[in-house]
Amino acid sequence: GRLEAVTQQMGYHPQYLDSFLKMQHYLMHMDGPLPFDCRHYIAIMAAARHQCRYLVNLHVLQFLRAGGDPQWLRGLDFIPPKLRNLNEINKILAHRPWLITKEHIEKLLKISEWSWSLAELVHAVVLLAHCHALASFVFGCGCEQDEGPGCRGSLKPLSPGNQCFCEATAGNGCSQELLRINRKRSLDSCMELDSLRERMQRIHVETEGREETRLLQQDREEGEGQEAEVAAEHRSDLSAGLSPLTDTDGEVTGATNLACYMQDPDFGYQDFARRDEDQTQVFRVQDYSWEDHGFSLVNRLYSDIGHLLDEKFRMVDGLQSSAMAKRQGCEPSVFKRGIWNYIHCMFGIRYDDYDYAEVNQLLERMLKVYIKTVTCYPEKTNSEMFDRFWKQFKHSEKVHVNLLILEARMQAELLYALQAITQYMI
């Protein structure tokens, strides 16, 4: 059941879930440039950047099902150099995608027998961006916490009659039944909110104060302190053991730590423009956009994935949000665009036709803090934040905003990566 946490949350918006499942199934299980075991290992590498055990454990199971070498699960030192060379752009895309250059692309495409083809690299880039963004959704909606303290890091193998969300397709009976169930679940959102409120009443006031103070740190000194804290937690949280967990039958089911799947764990998000550094070149959508440039490139090098990605971007933009926008005193399209552009702004992406003063008018401070946390360092999100920062939203509306975060973040990473590939090709 834990493997279905993502689809249970997305099920509040069945049309989006249908689109998501189609893209996910194509990316992981249909014909494409990359071998199936490598796809799941790349997903493990991507999820590990954000300490997302939920996704790491899921793809460890799928990696083994696809015939992957169990030795690879001991860490990056035990995988082929070709895969290990992907670590650098994985790190950059996950935390500071504006740093990726055509030189990174060239290095991967020109390493003798370990070189990547353009098609393979595009497939890998879509996988990385997908899993980074999905980690934000997992933490933002509390799917990681749903496993519970006693279950973290260990997922049991799936029974033959049960599917995880990465296997479900829009056309099969399991997916359709899940959509039906989740439509019913959406009617129970008020009861879920009541449960969350009761849980919040048990939280100590001093704990709340500490968390709020930490999250509201905005200037450079406090930002550096937070990055140091994240790094310390990385080291502490990832320090135990290097061997995978086994269930009672001896089958590998997960990893006791995530440190073995990444290098340079201290590397994390920092504000796009630091005050004492030269202004990084702003990414202008008018010069390179998904619609005019990214879509055609990715579709040419990895057939049909562009159409599936584009459908997903359009689907999240078309979700109904009239009640949510009304609470903020604006039109639905204005509210959604404010969130989307704010997320892109944090990654240095600008729209010349948008007045960014609107962001502060549309999004209250606590909402902005939540969005930034889920987008930039999702591993710092906790289940209490989901309730505390969103009191005026229904559960389905909270999920809606997390879907906007997922898609806006994924598109931001793709824009930077695909632009670098375009520059390399030119």
N, C-alpha and C positions, 0 to 999 in steps of 0.2 A: 504493500500500500504506500509506503514512503516514496517509492519511485514515481508515484503519480502526483506528488505534491504540486509540481509545476502545472500539470494539466488541470488539476483541481482549481488552481487560482485563475489560470487563463480561461477556464470554463465559464467564468462570469461573463465572458465576451465570446460566445461560441463561434461567430464568424471569423474573428481573429484566430482563435484556436485552430480552426480548420486550415487556415492559411499557414499558420506556424507549423503544424504537423506535416503538411505537404513539403514545405521547404526543408524542414529538419530531416525527413525521411530521404529526400533526394540527396541531401548533403552527406548523410552518413551511410546510406544503404544502397543507393542506385549506382549505375555505371558512372565513373568519373576518373580523372587522371591519377588519383592516389589509391594505393591498396587499402583495404578496409581496416586492417590492424593499425596502419599508420594514421588513419583518420582519427581513430579513438585515442591513440597516443598523443597526437597533437592536441586533442581536446583536453586530455589530462594535463599537458603542459600549460595550456591556456588557463584552465580553472585553478591550477595551483598558484598562479600569480596573485589570485585574490583569496587564497586559503579556502576555497570552496570545496569542502569535503563531499558535499552532496553530489556535485558533478564529477569530481575525481573518482569517487567510488562507483558511480554509475558507469563511467567509461572504462574503469578497470575491468568490471564485469564484461562489458561489451568487447573490450580488447581481447580478453581471453576467449570469448565466444567466437571471435573472428579468427582464432588460431594464432594470436600473438604470442611471442616468446616471453614466458614468465620472467626470464632474467631481466628483461627491459624494465620491469616494475621495481627493480632495485635502484633505478635512478638514471640520470642523464649520462653517467659514466659507463653505462652498460648498453647504450643504444648506438646504432650506426652513426658515424660522423655526419652524414647527410641530414638526419633528423636533428642532431645536436646543434648543427649550424643554424637551425631555425630559432634558437633560443634568443638571439639578439633582437630580431624584429618582434618576437613574442613579447619580450620585456618592454620594448618601446611602444608598441601598439597598445598594450594594456594600460600604460601609465602616462606617456607623453607622446602621443602619435605624431605631433607636429615635428618631432625630431627625425622622422624617417626620411631618407634621401635616396636618390637613384644609386648612390654608392652602395647602400645596403642591398639593394636589389641586384646590382652588378656582382657583388661578392658572392651571393647565393647562386647566381647563374653561371659563374665561371670558377668553379673549384674542381677542376679535373674530373675524376671519376665520381666525385660526390656532388656534382652540380645538379641543380634543379632545372626542370624545363619551365617555360613560362606558364604553361597550363597547370602543372603541378603547383607552382608557386601561387597562382591565383586561387586554386582550390584551398591551399593551406591558409592563405590570407583570409578567405571567407570563413573558414573554420575557426581561426583565431578570434576574429572580430565577433563571430556568433557566440562563442563560448565566453569571451570577456563580458559581452553585453548580457548574456543569459545569467552569468554570475551576479550581476547587478540585480536582475529580477529575482533571483533565488534569495538573496539577502534582503532585498527591499520588501518582499512579500512574506518573509519569515520562513521560507521553505527549509533553510538550513537549520533553524532552531526547532522546526517541527520534528526533527529526528530525535530530539530530547537528549539530555546530558548523558544518559546511559547508553545511547545508541550512536553517538557521534563517531564517525570513522568506520562504521561497519554496516554493510548492507547485505542481507541474505540474497542468495541467487533467486532469480524469478522462477516461479512455478510454470510449467508448460502452458497453462491457460491464462497466464498473466503477462501483459506487455508493459514495458517502460515507455515513456513518452517519446523516446527517440526512435522507437520502432513503429509506433502507430501511424497509420496513413488515413487520409480523409475518407477513403472509400470503404474501409473495412468495418465490420459490425462492432468491433470493440470500440473504435473511435466514435462511431455514431451513438453507441450506448453511453459513452462517457459524456458526449455533448448533451444528451438528454438528461443524464444525472446532474450535470453541472448547471443546466438551466433551472432545475429544481433547487439546487443549492443556492442559487442567486437569490431566491425568495427568503432564505434564512439569514441574510446578511445582518439584519438588525439584532438577532439573537447572538451572532458571533461578536458583534460590537459590544453587546452587554457583557459577554464573557470577558472580552479584552479589558473593559472598564473595571470589572471586579478584580482582575489580575493586577491592574495598575494601582488599585487602592492599597495593595499589599507591599508596594515598593517603598523603601525608605526615602524620606524627603531629602536627606543628605546625599543619597546616591543620585537622585534626580538632579540636585544642584551641581554635583561634580560633573555629571555627563553634559548638562546644558552649558556649563562654563567651558568645558573642553571643546564642544562642538561649535560654540560661537566665536572661537578664536579666529580672527581674520587677518591680522597684520603679519608681517614677515617673521618676527621673532616667535610669535605663538605658533605660526605655521611650521617653522623649523622644529619647534618643540614637539608638535604633533607627529611630524615625520620621524623624529627620533623615537617617539613612543611606539609608532607603528613598527619601526625596525626592530625595537626591543621585543615587541610582542611576537613579531615574525620569528626572531631567534628563539624565544622561549617556547612558542607554540609548536615550532617545527624541530625541536631538538631531540625528540625521543625516537630512537630506533630507525633502521633503514629497511626492515623487512616487511612485506605485506602481511596483513592479517589473514588467518585461515578460519574457516568454519569447522564444525565438528567432523566434516568429511574430509578435511584437509584441503579444500578448495580455496584458492586465493579470492578474497572478497573485498579487499580495500588496502589502504596504506595507513600505517600508524602515524606517519608524518608526511608532510608535503615538501620538506626541504630538498629531498633528493630529486625532485622534479623541476627545480629551478636553480639558476645561478644569480648572484647579486640580489639577494632578497631585500636589501636596504633600498633598492631603487623603487621609487614610488611616484605618485602624482605630485606635481608642484604647480602653483599658479602659472598660467600661460605666460604672463609678462611679470617678471620679478622687478621690483622697483630699482634695484641697483645694477641691473643688467641691461644690455642693449635690447631694444624692442625686437622680439622675434617677428619675422615676417608674417603678417596676417594672411590667413587663407580666405580669399574672396570667392564666394560661391558663383559670382558672375563670371569668374575666370575658369572655374572648373566645378561643374555640378554633377550630381548623380544622373539627372535626367538627360543632360546633353553630352556627358563624357563617360562617367563611371559605368552606367548601364550597358552601353554598347561594348566597352572594353571587356567587362567581366563576362558578358554573354558570348562574346566571340571566342574567348579563351577557355571558357567552361560552359559548354552548351546548356542553355535553358535556365541556368541558375539566376541569371539576371531577371528573367520574367518572374520567377518565384520570389526573389527578393523585392522586386518592384511591387508585386501584389501585396506583400506583407507591409511595406511602407505605406501604400495607399490604404490598406485596410485599417491600420491604426489611426490614420488621419481621418478616416470616415466614421470612426466610432462615435456614437451619440454621447454628448457631454453637456446637454443643455442645463440639467440641474446643477452640475458641477460648476459650470460657468456662471450661472445665476447667483450662486453663493458668493462668487468673486465679483459680481456686479458688471459682467461684460458678456459679449457674444461668445458662443462656443468656439468658433474658429479663431477668435482673438486670443482666448485663454490658451488653447492648445498651441498656437504659434508662439506665444510667449514662453511656454515651457520648452518647446523644441529649440527655439533660438537661444534661450538661456543656456541649455545644455551644450549646444554647439559653440556658444561664446566661451565657455570654460575650456574648450579645446582649441580656441583661437580661430574659429570659423565665423565669418561675418557676412551679413546680408546688407548690401548697400541701400536697399529699399525699406529697411526696418528702423524704427525709432527705438533704440534700446532703453530710453527712459521709461517706456511702457512696462518693462520687466519689473521694475521696482513698484510700479503702480498696481500691476496685476497680481504679483506674487508676494505674499506677506513674508516677513523675515524667516519665521520658523519653517515655512514651506520651502523656501530657498535653501536653507541649511540642510533640510532632509534631502532635497533633490541633489545637492552637491555631494553629500555623503554617499548616497546610493550610486551616483554616477562615477565619482572619482576614487573613493576608497570604500567600496561596498562592504568589505570585511569588518568595518567599524560600525555597521548598522546592527541594531538589535531589535528584538520583537517589541520592546516597550516603545521605541521610537515610532514604530508603525502606528501606534495609537496616539501618543502624546502630541505629535506634530500635525495630526490630521483629524482633530475632533469633529470638524464640521462635515467631513466626507463620509459617505457610505462605504462599506467594504468594497463593493464593485467599483466605486469611483477611485478608491486608492489603487486598486489593481490597474485601472485604466491609466492612471498617471505613471505607474511603474512600467506599463507597456510603452508609453511614450518615451520614458527614459531608456528602455531597452533598445528601441528602434533608432532613436536619435543618436545614442552612443555608437551603435553598430554602424550607422551610416557615416558618422564622423571618422571612425577608424578606416572604413573602406575608402572614403574620399582621399585621405592622406596616402594610404598604401597604393591605391590605383593611380593617383597622380604621380607618385614616385616611379611606378612601373611605366607609365606613359612617358615620363621624362627619360627613362632609360631607353625605351624603344626609339624615341626621337633621336 
